[in-house]
Amino acid sequence: MEHWPDSDALQSARISPDKPYFPGQPKSLEGIALRSFWLGIALALSAVATFSTLLFSSSPLWRLPFFWGALSTFHFLEFWTTAKYNTRQANIDSFLLTANWPLYAIAHASASIECLLTKLLWTSRSWAPLYIGHILLLLGLMLVFIGQLIRATSMMQLGTSFNHIVQHKKNDDHVLMTTGIYGVMRHPSYFGFFWWGIGTQLVLGNPICFLGYTIVLWKFFSGRIKVEEKFLAKMFDDYVEYKKRVPTRIPFIP
Ligand SMILES: C[S@@+](CC[C@H](N)C(=O)[O-])C[C@H]1O[C@@H](n2cnc3c(N)ncnc32)[C@H](O)[C@@H]1O
């Protein structure tokens, strides 16, 4: 598809000092260290806020710092797994905070606002029995943990073949992975991201963002998989057979 730019062009566009991807985007190793430091602080503060609301009040607002903690963990792990298992590719974009800016930030800000408003304003108005809320919360927590685990595991397993930017040409160290978690599902890192995102909205108890996240994530991964597989089939003769044999396990994406 034409709208996917060449990966070299994308890389150079992203590291050009004249073209910051978002305000304050760091360009140096010190900047990367600082970004990790702030994500760590955000994570620690989120953990403290979550556990103190859980321990000292019955307020459902613990969901908000839990969401920010899950978000910080996700982005920190994006960088950490790239730096450890695909060191040459690690740069500031590996945090995945620069992709789809500012839409990504708007999505998470909307989720935070929806949660804050509904939990503060509509605390007494419940549209469903309490146990439904508990089931959805539990399901959301499971999806966040399992989604994160699958995402990080697949990044580790793919190693140097993993790239945040879809590759158009085969690099020397790129091997087709068809075993392990890639033998169970064809795109585990997208599967993990998809369910992680939906899980965060279940934990927040956000009906509007749940719907929005589901539609946007599904459309995004469905389009991306089509493009990615077109290039994978060109790069690897075995890909067509692999595609027939292993499903994506993402709903309505065969
Ligand atoms: C962001 S990674 C996502 C990998 C995979 N789609 C997933 O969800 O786990 C994108 C890169 O992984 C590569 N890739 C995807 N599936 C692969 C496989 N089974 N073996 C090797 N490389 C793969 C693609 O060429 C692309 O450059």
The ligand as an SDF file (V2000), in Angstrom:
LIG
                    3D

 27 29  0  0  0  0  0  0  0  0999 V2000
    6.2980   -4.7030   14.9570 C   0  0  0  0  0  0  0  0  0  0  0  0
    7.0130   -6.2120   14.3890 S   0  0  0  0  0  0  0  0  0  0  0  0
    5.5840   -7.2390   14.5950 C   0  0  0  0  0  0  0  0  0  0  0  0
    5.8410   -8.6850   14.4310 C   0  0  0  0  0  0  0  0  0  0  0  0
    4.5910   -9.5270   14.3270 C   0  0  0  0  0  0  0  0  0  0  0  0
    3.6590   -8.9660   13.3930 N   0  0  0  0  0  0  0  0  0  0  0  0
    3.9420   -9.6950   15.6590 C   0  0  0  0  0  0  0  0  0  0  0  0
    2.8500   -9.1450   15.8510 O   0  0  0  0  0  0  0  0  0  0  0  0
    4.4980  -10.3540   16.5420 O   0  0  0  0  0  0  0  0  0  0  0  0
    7.0690   -5.9620   12.6680 C   0  0  0  0  0  0  0  0  0  0  0  0
    8.2120   -6.6690   11.9490 C   0  0  0  0  0  0  0  0  0  0  0  0
    8.2030   -8.0420   12.2480 O   0  0  0  0  0  0  0  0  0  0  0  0
    8.4870   -8.7900   11.0790 C   0  0  0  0  0  0  0  0  0  0  0  0
    7.7820  -10.0610   11.2310 N   0  0  0  0  0  0  0  0  0  0  0  0
    6.4620  -10.2630   11.3790 C   0  0  0  0  0  0  0  0  0  0  0  0
    6.1730  -11.5680   11.5440 N   0  0  0  0  0  0  0  0  0  0  0  0
    7.3620  -12.2030   11.4850 C   0  0  0  0  0  0  0  0  0  0  0  0
    7.7420  -13.5610   11.6110 C   0  0  0  0  0  0  0  0  0  0  0  0
    6.8350  -14.5130   11.8120 N   0  0  0  0  0  0  0  0  0  0  0  0
    9.0590  -13.8700   11.5190 N   0  0  0  0  0  0  0  0  0  0  0  0
    9.9760  -12.9160   11.3000 C   0  0  0  0  0  0  0  0  0  0  0  0
    9.6790  -11.6050   11.1930 N   0  0  0  0  0  0  0  0  0  0  0  0
    8.3910  -11.2610   11.2870 C   0  0  0  0  0  0  0  0  0  0  0  0
    7.9900   -7.9720    9.9240 C   0  0  0  0  0  0  0  0  0  0  0  0
    8.7850   -8.1370    8.7750 O   0  0  0  0  0  0  0  0  0  0  0  0
    8.0860   -6.5330   10.4350 C   0  0  0  0  0  0  0  0  0  0  0  0
    9.2050   -5.8530    9.9380 O   0  0  0  0  0  0  0  0  0  0  0  0
  1  2  1  0
  2  3  1  0
  2 10  1  0
  3  4  1  0
  4  5  1  0
  5  6  1  0
  5  7  1  0
  7  8  2  0
  7  9  1  0
 10 11  1  0
 11 12  1  0
 11 26  1  0
 12 13  1  0
 13 14  1  0
 13 24  1  0
 14 15  1  0
 14 23  1  0
 15 16  2  0
 16 17  1  0
 17 18  1  0
 17 23  2  0
 18 19  1  0
 18 20  2  0
 20 21  1  0
 21 22  2  0
 22 23  1  0
 24 25  1  0
 24 26  1  0
 26 27  1  0
M  CHG  2   2   1   9  -1
M  END
$$$$
